[in-house]
Amino acid sequence: MDYTFGDCLKPQKLFVIKVTANKPLEPFLRAKESEMNEFIKKYKWKIVGTAIGAVVGYAYYYYIGCTSGTCPIQSHWQSSTLYGALLGYVFVNSPKKDKSKENPQQVTEAKK
């Protein structure tokens, strides 16, 4: 079989995907959508805290950053943004104070 230079320039069709209607995909898409909504509801504050931390980290790099390149976190926007996102995530997930441990007398009085 002889090949010529023009043969390699012809467009090749490897496969064709033809979707005629969304009806077969609707249950699958609806299931994925509900799973995504549950995920967002469950981790909403973690996502928000991480996003705000990333924005603050980038703003720190932009306005305060180190221009000499000797500061490991402040010299690159990527590291500063990731560090800010990590701090935002940790801040949102920090343990909350249990009010019953603050003043044990109030708890015992409330039980009586």
N, C-alpha and C positions, 0 to 999 in steps of 0.2 A: 504494500500500500504506500503510495507516494503522498507526502504531505507538502503543501506549498505554504508560503508565508501568509497568504490570505486566509488560510483555514483557521489559524489561531485567533484571528480578529473577528470571526463570526460569533455572534452571541449564542450562548448555549443555554438551553432550558434544562435545568436539572430536575426540578419538580415544580408543580403548580398547586397552590392551595386555593381552593374556591369555597367561599362561604356564601351560601345563598340566603340564609336566614339566621337570626339570633335565637330562635325558639329552642334548638337543642342545647344551647349554651346558657340559657337563662337560669336554670336551677344551680348550675355550677357557679355562675357569677354572683347570684344572690347569696349562696353559702359563703363564698369568699368575702363578700361585702359585710355580712353579719359578723364573721370572725374578725375582720379588720375593725369594725365598730366596737366590738367587745375589747379588743386589744387596746384601742385608743382610750376607751373609758377606763380601763384598768390601769394603764400607765400614763395617763394624761399629765399629771404633775411632774413625773420624771422626765417626760419629753419636753415639757415647757421649761423646766429648770435647766436641762441640758442645753436647749436652744438659747435661752437667755445667757447662760454662762459662756457659750460660744461667741455670742455677739459681744459680750463684755470683754472677753479675751482678745477678740480682734480689735475692739476699740482701744484696749490697753496697748496693743502693739502699734496701732496707727498713731495714737496721740502721745504715748510715753516711750515707746519702744527704744531699744538700744541700737544706735546707728553704727557702732564700731564693730559689731559682730561677735563680741566677746561674751555677751550674755546669752546663755543657752536657751532660755525660754523667750526672751523678748526680742531676739534678733531675727526670728523667722515668724511670719504670720501663721504658718501651719502649727507650729509648736505652741504658740501663744493661744490660738483658737482652741486647740485640743485641750490644753491645760485649763482654760476657762470653762470648757464644756465639762471636764471632769470635776472641777470645783462646783459648778452649778448642780451637777448630779449628786455630789456628796452633800451639798447644802440642803437640797430638797429631801434627801433620804436620811438626814441626821435624826438620831433618836429624839423623840419628843419627851418633855418632862411629864411625868405622871403626877397629877395634882394631889393624888392621895398620899404620895410620899413627902410632899412639901410640909404639910401640917397634919401629923397623925392625930392630934386632939380633935380636929374637926371631923375626921372620919369616924372616930369612936363615938363622938357625940351624936353624929347623924345616925349611927346604928342603934342607939338607945332609944 
